[in-house]
Amino acid sequence: MGKLERRVVLVTGATSGIGHAIARRCAAEGARVLATGRDEARLAGLARDCPSIACQQADLGSATGADDCVAAAIAAFGQLDGLVHSAGIVRRREDIRDTTDQQWAQMISVNLDSSFRLARACLRVMVPRGAGSIVLVGSQLAHVASPGYGSYCASKGGVEALVRALAVDFGPAGIRVNSLTPGVVDTPLAYVDRPDFRDQADAIAARLPLRRIGQPDDMTGPAVFLLSDDSGWMTGQSLVVDGGFTIQ
């Protein structure tokens, strides 16, 4: 019996990378999954591979995108027990002096505003049931800074602060809110503004205590842990899965 039997989990950013791996793992653990993303063809492929996964194309940058995703989960499965919000963007080699208001607003909108909207939409259906687990995907750069990531660090730092605030507010209602906090993971996002990522991977890995770059599957066990009863007395925490980078 899987750790997520009889549970319904909404996973965003499920067309590739971490979100894709988590959606598949949740299904393997017995969950009924609503997977969302922008790429309709990839979503269709995910649904074919995993019959317990329903798919919904979604634009989480829109004002109604989060509410639409939650409504789709309820329509498909009749309830909602968990959220893993993995969708996001990154921009590196950024000099904050040259960052435009539009670029800043886009980073905050996609990474932080969407976290707020999704958490709000989930809480509206979870609180009346008195149970639920919300997992927002943060970043090691919410804890340590790296050159050229000013707006990204700020957006993910906001996500982690939001996690703590929601945990305090909604713990009495039976809702747990935690952050899954990855380090450098080999996903399409890693190549944004860094087309030489593959060439640099060995050098990056050499700086990590575990001496390897993370893979999307490395995030799936921790995500299931945060969604399941195994973490039933855990809330407001950042579960850092980064190969040991931030302990140095």
Secondary structure, DSSP 8 states (H G I E B T S, - for coil): --TTTT-EEEESSTTSHHHHHHHHHHHHTT-EEEEEES-HHHHHHHHHH-TTEEEEE--TTSTTHHHHHHHHHHHHHS---EEEE-------S--GGG--HHHHHHHIIIIIIHHHHHHHHHHHHHHHHT-EEEEEE--GGGTS--TT-HHHHHHHHHHHHHHHHHHHHHGGGTEEEEEEEE-SB-SGGGGTT-TTHHHHHHHHHHTSTT-S-B-GGGGHHHHHHHHSGGGTT--S-EEEESTTGGG-
